[in-house]
Amino acid sequence: MFNDIKELRILPRNQCFYAEFIYEIEGQKVKLNSDYVLGVDPGLNNWLAAVSNVGISLIIDGKHLKSVNRWYNKQVSIIKDGKPLGFWSKRLAKITEKRNRQMRDAVNKAAKMVINHCLDNQIGVIVFGWNKEQKKESNLGKKTNQSFVSIPTAKLKERIAQLCSQYGIKFIETEECYTSKASFLDNDWLPIFGEKPVCVA
């Protein structure tokens, strides 16, 4: 196994040292059907809601992550109360590292659930709905923003894409700013956010 290692990284982070082992993974040949598609929509209470064109669905709960963020933000607020701007301490480093580990664990488990769902049902395509910079300009209220902005959905999307390449599943990222205002049954055209609309005669 050690002969397969291409690179070793030692990373200091929050009073800890992480060892990252970089190695190549060969793709696995799995029997999939490219006509079977899973549409994935990220959210908050339901972190991911996925529906396929073969009559099966999957929902990954996001309430636990909201709870983790709520606890973390509350502890940070208590520790920093009355302290100068930029204050940092060993206690802050400890709880930050704990939260980061919980988030990383949740990302890996959720991504694996999505991939296993596809493999079990021979789904060959994943379409992931995504809005660029959706968190940057979010204005959902203070409490909701604390939960929403801190949820690592972008990392989850990237992890799913990585696993897709490993198992031969086609991963498609689609922009979805206007999907809630459009009707599939009426063949509504979906413009891309930020781009100039194309006039259709």
LINGI-V825180 format. One line per field, one symbol per residue. psi: psi as a letter, one per 40 degrees, with the letter a starting at -180 (. if undefined). Layout:
BEGIN
psi = ???
END
This chain:
BEGIN
psi = dddehdihhhhhhffihhhhhhiihiihhihiheehhhhhhiacdhdhhhhieefiihhhhedddddddddddddddddeheiihehiidddddddddddddddddddddddddddddddefhehhhhhhhhfdddfhgeiddddddddehgddddddddddddddefhhhhhihfdedeeihddefhhhihheihihhh.
END
